[in-house]
Amino acid sequence: MSTNPAALQESRVQGSVSFPCSMYRADARIELPGRPLITKNHWHRSLEIIHCEKGLFQIGVNMEIYNVAEEAFFFVGSETLHSVRSERDYLEQAVLFDPQMLASLVGNAADSGLIYPLTRGEFSLPLYVSAAHPAFPAVRDAYMRIVRTFEDAHEIAVDQFRVSAPHAQLRIRSALMEILAELSETGSLQKADGGIEDSRSVALKEVMTYIERHKNGKIYIHDLADIMNMNEQYFCRFFKKTVGRTPITYVNEIRIRDAALRVASTNDPISTIAEDNGFVNMGNFIKQFRRIIGVGPAEYRKAMRSAG
């Protein structure tokens, strides 16, 4: 059984073609009460800086789950499988960018010694920077300037913050370069090992892609286990350890997220939405919807219409 893991690669344009940089925010204070933050496993070509500002988080990076209970920054490299999860009282931002946008037109020592090697994957960013890290104060200061610049621009497409004004773009480029400079000065940038990606990580991407493609139909554990050449029992333990929840829970979350978008944006009968998203039992659909979204589908539709 073969799949194409590129099918689950995030294809959204970050920012714009001329300024490939964007920001996302998750704030429990403006979400429906009880709604958790769940960013499913995905990967993209952009570099990403995740700021866990407030709350308890589970950050998944490739084959590991990191429990975060204090303010910290996670640096996610290009093509790296990752996810973000928090149950309540969370505040988080993510800035995505293509490092090529930081290079100058004429070329200089910073370009040849830092920007271009980073673009080519010759440097690896630190996995995370917490308050104990020597670069933390400067990284936080520069990052918050990026956040404020995106906020002040008031350019939001669905959930993506963008900037188009030249002065705003220049401020963001400057702050990103300041972050890289601080990481370089504190010795936090390391030469990449150049090794081949962990075969289990590649296979896990294939599992995620298979789930995405078949999420509206029947998904059997033995098919997922076959992708990774594991027996079902070992696969379930492996998946729970690396993803942070069971395969069934993960599938339900993918389905409910898709269903919630349709509940909020259409007048389609909820029973039809449930069936189209792979739920044959309406009671189980409502139960899972309430667990993942925080309220039932009818309440969610009403709340979204009132908010709009």
VOPAGU-2260 file (C-alpha; in pm, 1 decimal, decimal comma):
REM VOPAGU-2260
SITE   aa  ch    i         X         Y         Z
SITE  MET   A    0       0,0       0,0       0,0
SITE  SER   A    1     150,1     333,5    -100,8
SITE  THR   A    2      46,4     691,1     -50,0
SITE  ASN   A    3     187,8    1023,9    -144,2
SITE  PRO   A    4     286,6    1213,1     172,0
SITE  ALA   A    5     308,3    1535,7     -26,2
SITE  ALA   A    6     -71,4    1528,7     -41,2
SITE  LEU   A    7     -87,3    1636,7     322,8
SITE  GLN   A    8     177,6    1903,4     278,0
SITE  GLU   A    9      21,3    2237,9     351,3
SITE  SER   A   10     -29,0    2419,0      21,1
SITE  ARG   A   11    -153,4    2757,7     145,2
SITE  VAL   A   12      44,4    3058,0      32,0
SITE  GLN   A   13     198,4    3221,8     336,3
SITE  GLY   A   14     149,6    3596,3     308,8
SITE  SER   A   15     197,1    3678,4     -58,4
SITE  VAL   A   16     430,7    3577,9    -338,3
SITE  SER   A   17     626,8    3901,1    -294,9
SITE  PHE   A   18     628,8    3880,1      86,7
SITE  PRO   A   19     602,1    3513,5     193,2
SITE  CYS   A   20     538,7    3570,1     562,3
SITE  SER   A   21     222,5    3534,1     770,5
SITE  MET   A   22     101,7    3499,0    1127,1
SITE  TYR   A   23    -164,7    3286,9    1296,5
SITE  ARG   A   24    -306,7    3325,2    1644,2
SITE  ALA   A   25    -499,4    3100,6    1882,6
SITE  ASP   A   26    -656,9    3272,5    2182,0
SITE  ALA   A   27    -892,7    3082,1    2411,3
SITE  ARG   A   28   -1043,5    3411,0    2529,2
SITE  ILE   A   29   -1210,8    3469,4    2192,8
SITE  GLU   A   30   -1300,2    3107,4    2116,0
SITE  LEU   A   31   -1617,1    2931,3    2219,6
SITE  PRO   A   32   -1596,1    2825,4    2586,1
SITE  GLY   A   33   -1423,9    2491,1    2621,7
SITE  ARG   A   34   -1300,3    2473,9    2262,7
SITE  PRO   A   35    -945,7    2331,6    2255,8
SITE  LEU   A   36    -665,5    2430,7    2022,2
SITE  ILE   A   37    -590,9    2146,2    1783,1
SITE  THR   A   38    -358,4    2200,2    1488,4
SITE  LYS   A   39    -332,5    1864,8    1314,7
SITE  ASN   A   40      -3,2    1715,2    1203,7
SITE  HIS   A   41     118,9    1884,5     887,0
SITE  TRP   A   42     433,0    2015,4     723,3
SITE  HIS   A   43     529,0    2290,3     482,6
SITE  ARG   A   44     829,3    2446,5     316,4
SITE  SER   A   45     821,8    2760,3     530,2
SITE  LEU   A   46    1015,3    2797,0     852,2
SITE  GLU   A   47     783,2    2843,7    1149,1
SITE  ILE   A   48     829,8    3005,8    1488,2
SITE  ILE   A   49     564,0    2895,0    1736,5
SITE  HIS   A   50     521,8    3109,2    2047,0
SITE  CYS   A   51     356,3    2928,6    2338,0
SITE  GLU   A   52     277,2    3241,2    2535,0
SITE  LYS   A   53      24,8    3113,0    2787,6
SITE  GLY   A   54    -124,1    2774,7    2874,4
SITE  LEU   A   55     -30,9    2408,1    2870,3
SITE  PHE   A   56      68,4    2277,3    2527,1
SITE  GLN   A   57     155,8    1954,6    2354,9
SITE  ILE   A   58     392,4    2031,3    2068,5
SITE  GLY   A   59     459,3    1745,7    1829,9
SITE  VAL   A   60     777,9    1759,0    1621,6
SITE  ASN   A   61     850,1    1457,8    1404,6
SITE  MET   A   62     857,5    1160,0    1637,3
SITE  GLU   A   63     843,2    1339,0    1971,1
SITE  ILE   A   64     576,2    1507,4    2185,2
SITE  TYR   A   65     687,4    1797,6    2406,6
SITE  ASN   A   66     475,1    1908,9    2701,5
SITE  VAL   A   67     513,2    2283,6    2750,0
SITE  ALA   A   68     404,9    2451,0    3072,7
SITE  GLU   A   69     598,1    2777,6    3046,3
SITE  GLU   A   70     642,6    3043,9    2784,3
SITE  ALA   A   71     865,0    2918,9    2503,7
SITE  PHE   A   72     941,0    2945,4    2133,0
SITE  PHE   A   73     956,7    2640,9    1905,2
SITE  PHE   A   74    1145,6    2661,2    1576,1
SITE  VAL   A   75    1008,8    2423,8    1313,4
SITE  GLY   A   76    1223,4    2358,1    1008,6
SITE  SER   A   77    1111,5    2315,5     650,6
SITE  GLU   A   78     932,1    1986,3     570,3
SITE  THR   A   79     913,7    1897,2     941,3
SITE  LEU   A   80     602,7    1714,5    1063,9
SITE  HIS   A   81     451,7    1906,3    1355,4
SITE  SER   A   82     133,5    1972,8    1550,1
SITE  VAL   A   83       6,2    2196,2    1831,5
SITE  ARG   A   84    -251,8    2112,2    2096,9
SITE  SER   A   85    -384,0    2286,1    2407,4
SITE  GLU   A   86    -701,8    2214,4    2598,9
SITE  ARG   A   87    -787,0    2548,9    2760,4
SITE  ASP   A   88    -669,3    2898,2    2862,1
SITE  TYR   A   89    -420,8    2911,3    2574,5
SITE  LEU   A   90    -256,6    3198,5    2393,0
SITE  GLU   A   91     -31,4    3110,3    2098,7
SITE  GLN   A   92     101,9    3269,1    1782,6
SITE  ALA   A   93     284,6    3121,0    1485,6
SITE  VAL   A   94     490,6    3314,4    1232,2
SITE  LEU   A   95     571,6    3139,6     904,0
SITE  PHE   A   96     824,1    3270,9     653,4
SITE  ASP   A   97    1051,3    3178,9     366,2
SITE  PRO   A   98    1409,5    3268,9     468,7
SITE  GLN   A   99    1487,3    3374,6     111,7
SITE  MET   A  100    1288,7    3691,9     178,7
SITE  LEU   A  101    1564,9    3800,7     418,6
SITE  ALA   A  102    1841,7    3796,7     158,9
SITE  SER   A  103    1968,4    4122,9       9,5
SITE  LEU   A  104    1992,3    4195,6    -361,6
SITE  VAL   A  105    2368,1    4253,5    -362,3
SITE  GLY   A  106    2478,9    3973,1    -133,8
SITE  ASN   A  107    2694,0    4010,0     177,3
SITE  ALA   A  108    2853,7    3810,2     455,4
SITE  ALA   A  109    2519,9    3767,0     633,0
SITE  ASP   A  110    2366,6    3622,9     316,0
SITE  SER   A  111    2651,0    3384,2     235,2
SITE  GLY   A  112    2723,1    3286,6     595,3
SITE  LEU   A  113    2372,1    3266,0     736,5
SITE  ILE   A  114    2068,9    3328,5     512,1
SITE  TYR   A  115    2165,1    3110,8     215,5
SITE  PRO   A  116    2289,8    2817,3     429,3
SITE  LEU   A  117    1964,7    2838,0     627,6
SITE  THR   A  118    1765,9    2829,5     303,6
SITE  ARG   A  119    1961,6    2525,9     184,8
SITE  GLY   A  120    1908,4    2344,1     514,9
SITE  GLU   A  121    2275,0    2354,6     610,7
SITE  PHE   A  122    2189,7    2509,9     949,0
SITE  SER   A  123    1941,7    2369,3    1196,6
SITE  LEU   A  124    1745,4    2604,5    1418,7
SITE  PRO   A  125    1718,2    2526,1    1790,8
SITE  LEU   A  126    1412,4    2315,6    1868,4
SITE  TYR   A  127    1294,5    2553,0    2138,2
SITE  VAL   A  128    1399,0    2859,9    2331,6
SITE  SER   A  129    1258,5    2896,4    2683,0
SITE  ALA   A  130    1310,4    3168,2    2944,0
SITE  ALA   A  131    1633,3    3002,3    3059,6
SITE  HIS   A  132    1791,7    3034,8    2713,8
SITE  PRO   A  133    2034,9    3327,3    2673,5
SITE  ALA   A  134    1864,7    3435,5    2350,5
SITE  PHE   A  135    1514,6    3440,9    2500,5
SITE  PRO   A  136    1483,6    3812,7    2593,8
SITE  ALA   A  137    1596,9    3937,4    2252,5
SITE  VAL   A  138    1396,7    3672,7    2064,5
SITE  ARG   A  139    1083,8    3758,6    2258,4
SITE  ASP   A  140    1125,1    4131,3    2206,4
SITE  ALA   A  141    1173,9    4095,6    1830,3
SITE  TYR   A  142     893,7    3840,5    1798,3
SITE  MET   A  143     641,8    4060,0    1978,4
SITE  ARG   A  144     729,8    4345,6    1744,5
SITE  ILE   A  145     640,8    4113,5    1456,3
SITE  VAL   A  146     309,0    4028,1    1623,2
SITE  ARG   A  147     223,1    4395,1    1679,8
SITE  THR   A  148     308,4    4480,8    1319,5
SITE  PHE   A  149      72,8    4212,3    1189,3
SITE  GLU   A  150    -197,3    4327,0    1430,3
SITE  ASP   A  151    -162,7    4692,9    1333,8
SITE  ALA   A  152    -192,6    4609,6     964,2
SITE  HIS   A  153    -550,0    4479,9    1008,8
SITE  GLU   A  154    -510,2    4252,5     704,7
SITE  ILE   A  155    -667,1    3916,5     787,7
SITE  ALA   A  156    -766,7    3649,0     535,5
SITE  VAL   A  157    -976,1    3390,1     724,3
SITE  ASP   A  158    -724,2    3308,0    1001,5
SITE  GLN   A  159    -405,6    3439,5     839,4
SITE  PHE   A  160    -254,1    3776,6     926,7
SITE  ARG   A  161     -72,5    3947,2     638,6
SITE  VAL   A  162     100,2    4279,1     569,6
SITE  SER   A  163     127,5    4468,6     241,6
SITE  ALA   A  164     259,2    4813,8     344,9
SITE  PRO   A  165     633,3    4853,8     268,9
SITE  HIS   A  166     713,8    4994,7     613,7
SITE  ALA   A  167     537,3    4699,9     785,6
SITE  GLN   A  168     719,5    4444,7     570,8
SITE  LEU   A  169    1050,1    4612,1     646,8
SITE  ARG   A  170     982,6    4600,8    1021,6
SITE  ILE   A  171     902,1    4229,0    1005,8
SITE  ARG   A  172    1210,0    4148,3     796,1
SITE  SER   A  173    1423,4    4345,0    1040,4
SITE  ALA   A  174    1280,0    4164,6    1343,2
SITE  LEU   A  175    1324,0    3820,9    1182,2
SITE  MET   A  176    1686,7    3901,8    1100,0
SITE  GLU   A  177    1735,0    4017,5    1458,3
SITE  ILE   A  178    1606,4    3680,9    1583,3
SITE  LEU   A  179    1843,5    3491,2    1354,4
SITE  ALA   A  180    2132,0    3717,4    1454,3
SITE  GLU   A  181    2065,2    3651,8    1822,7
SITE  LEU   A  182    2046,7    3276,3    1768,9
SITE  SER   A  183    2371,7    3287,9    1572,9
SITE  GLU   A  184    2550,2    3504,3    1829,8
SITE  THR   A  185    2449,6    3274,9    2117,4
SITE  GLY   A  186    2569,7    2967,8    1928,6
SITE  SER   A  187    2217,4    2831,5    1891,8
SITE  LEU   A  188    2242,8    2762,4    1517,3
SITE  GLN   A  189    2408,9    2430,7    1446,6
SITE  LYS   A  190    2538,7    2269,7    1132,4
SITE  ALA   A  191    2271,5    2031,6    1007,7
SITE  ASP   A  192    2376,9    1666,9    1017,6
SITE  GLY   A  193    2257,7    1617,0     661,2
SITE  GLY   A  194    2116,4    1279,7     750,3
SITE  ILE   A  195    1827,3    1109,3     580,3
SITE  GLU   A  196    1490,8    1172,6     739,2
SITE  ASP   A  197    1389,7     906,2     991,2
SITE  SER   A  198    1208,4     630,2     800,3
SITE  ARG   A  199     941,1     618,3    1071,3
SITE  SER   A  200     877,0     990,3    1025,5
SITE  VAL   A  201     835,9     938,0     649,9
SITE  ALA   A  202     597,0     648,0     711,6
SITE  LEU   A  203     400,5     851,4     967,5
SITE  LYS   A  204     352,9    1123,8     704,5
SITE  GLU   A  205     212,7     853,3     476,2
SITE  VAL   A  206     -30,7     747,9     750,3
SITE  MET   A  207    -146,6    1108,3     795,2
SITE  THR   A  208    -194,6    1141,3     420,5
SITE  TYR   A  209    -392,1     817,1     403,6
SITE  ILE   A  210    -620,0     938,8     683,6
SITE  GLU   A  211    -671,9    1272,2     508,1
SITE  ARG   A  212    -766,2    1100,2     183,5
SITE  HIS   A  213   -1002,7     848,0     343,0
SITE  LYS   A  214   -1139,3    1053,9     632,3
SITE  ASN   A  215   -1496,7    1050,5     501,1
SITE  GLY   A  216   -1510,0     673,3     462,1
SITE  LYS   A  217   -1411,8     367,9     660,7
SITE  ILE   A  218   -1062,4     363,9     802,9
SITE  TYR   A  219    -926,7      40,8     944,9
SITE  ILE   A  220    -641,9      21,1    1192,7
SITE  HIS   A  221    -485,1    -270,2    1007,6
SITE  ASP   A  222    -453,9     -56,6     691,8
SITE  LEU   A  223    -275,9     218,2     886,4
SITE  ALA   A  224     -51,2     -37,9    1054,9
SITE  ASP   A  225      36,3    -191,2     716,4
SITE  ILE   A  226     167,4     144,5     593,1
SITE  MET   A  227     423,5     138,9     873,8
SITE  ASN   A  228     486,9    -236,3     851,3
SITE  MET   A  229     369,7    -284,4    1212,1
SITE  ASN   A  230     116,0    -508,1    1377,0
SITE  GLU   A  231    -197,1    -330,7    1496,8
SITE  GLN   A  232    -113,8    -340,1    1867,5
SITE  TYR   A  233     235,4    -198,8    1824,8
SITE  PHE   A  234     113,2      60,2    1573,2
SITE  CYS   A  235    -150,8     190,4    1816,7
SITE  ARG   A  236     110,1     226,1    2093,2
SITE  PHE   A  237     353,8     395,1    1855,4
SITE  PHE   A  238      88,2     633,9    1720,6
SITE  LYS   A  239     -31,1     730,2    2069,2
SITE  LYS   A  240     325,8     798,0    2182,5
SITE  THR   A  241     426,5    1006,9    1879,5
SITE  VAL   A  242     100,0    1187,6    1799,8
SITE  GLY   A  243     -34,9    1221,3    2152,3
SITE  ARG   A  244    -367,6    1045,7    2097,9
SITE  THR   A  245    -498,8     718,9    1961,4
SITE  PRO   A  246    -553,7     668,6    1586,8
SITE  ILE   A  247    -933,0     668,5    1635,8
SITE  THR   A  248    -923,7     991,6    1837,8
SITE  TYR   A  249    -705,0    1152,3    1571,9
SITE  VAL   A  250    -940,7    1045,2    1290,4
SITE  ASN   A  251   -1241,4    1179,1    1482,3
SITE  GLU   A  252   -1068,2    1513,6    1532,4
SITE  ILE   A  253    -994,8    1545,1    1159,8
SITE  ARG   A  254   -1356,2    1462,8    1074,0
SITE  ILE   A  255   -1508,5    1692,7    1333,4
SITE  ARG   A  256   -1290,3    1987,3    1227,8
SITE  ASP   A  257   -1415,6    1950,5     870,9
SITE  ALA   A  258   -1772,9    1906,3     991,8
SITE  ALA   A  259   -1752,3    2217,9    1211,3
SITE  LEU   A  260   -1654,8    2433,4     913,6
SITE  ARG   A  261   -1957,5    2308,2     722,7
SITE  VAL   A  262   -2190,6    2345,6    1021,5
SITE  ALA   A  263   -2084,3    2708,1    1055,9
SITE  SER   A  264   -2087,6    2803,2     688,0
SITE  THR   A  265   -2390,0    2619,7     541,2
SITE  ASN   A  266   -2753,3    2538,3     614,8
SITE  ASP   A  267   -2702,0    2169,7     538,9
SITE  PRO   A  268   -2880,1    1932,7     778,6
SITE  ILE   A  269   -2651,5    1830,2    1061,8
SITE  SER   A  270   -2738,4    1464,9    1000,5
SITE  THR   A  271   -2613,6    1498,1     641,8
SITE  ILE   A  272   -2292,7    1666,4     755,1
SITE  ALA   A  273   -2234,0    1388,2    1006,0
SITE  GLU   A  274   -2282,7    1116,1     745,1
SITE  ASP   A  275   -2067,5    1294,5     485,4
SITE  ASN   A  276   -1784,9    1315,2     739,8
SITE  GLY   A  277   -1777,5     946,2     816,2
SITE  PHE   A  278   -2014,9     923,0    1116,0
SITE  VAL   A  279   -2286,9     660,6    1080,5
SITE  ASN   A  280   -2411,0     712,5    1436,3
SITE  MET   A  281   -2561,6    1054,7    1504,1
SITE  GLY   A  282   -2522,9    1016,7    1879,8
SITE  ASN   A  283   -2151,5     950,8    1844,4
SITE  PHE   A  284   -2115,6    1248,4    1608,8
SITE  ILE   A  285   -2274,3    1484,4    1861,2
SITE  LYS   A  286   -2065,5    1336,0    2143,2
SITE  GLN   A  287   -1740,9    1377,6    1950,0
SITE  PHE   A  288   -1839,7    1725,4    1828,3
SITE  ARG   A  289   -1906,3    1839,6    2182,7
SITE  ARG   A  290   -1579,2    1687,0    2306,7
SITE  ILE   A  291   -1366,0    1849,8    2037,4
SITE  ILE   A  292   -1545,7    2181,2    1971,9
SITE  GLY   A  293   -1683,4    2236,8    2320,7
SITE  VAL   A  294   -2053,9    2259,8    2228,6
SITE  GLY   A  295   -2295,2    2054,5    2021,8
SITE  PRO   A  296   -2330,3    2115,4    1645,6
SITE  ALA   A  297   -2665,5    2297,5    1671,9
SITE  GLU   A  298   -2530,0    2526,3    1946,2
SITE  TYR   A  299   -2215,0    2583,4    1743,7
SITE  ARG   A  300   -2412,1    2685,0    1433,3
SITE  LYS   A  301   -2622,7    2926,7    1636,2
SITE  ALA   A  302   -2314,8    3077,6    1803,2
SITE  MET   A  303   -2131,2    3120,3    1472,3
SITE  ARG   A  304   -2433,3    3288,8    1313,0
SITE  SER   A  305   -2464,4    3525,4    1609,1
SITE  ALA   A  306   -2093,9    3608,9    1595,6
SITE  GLY   A  307   -2112,7    3678,8    1222,3
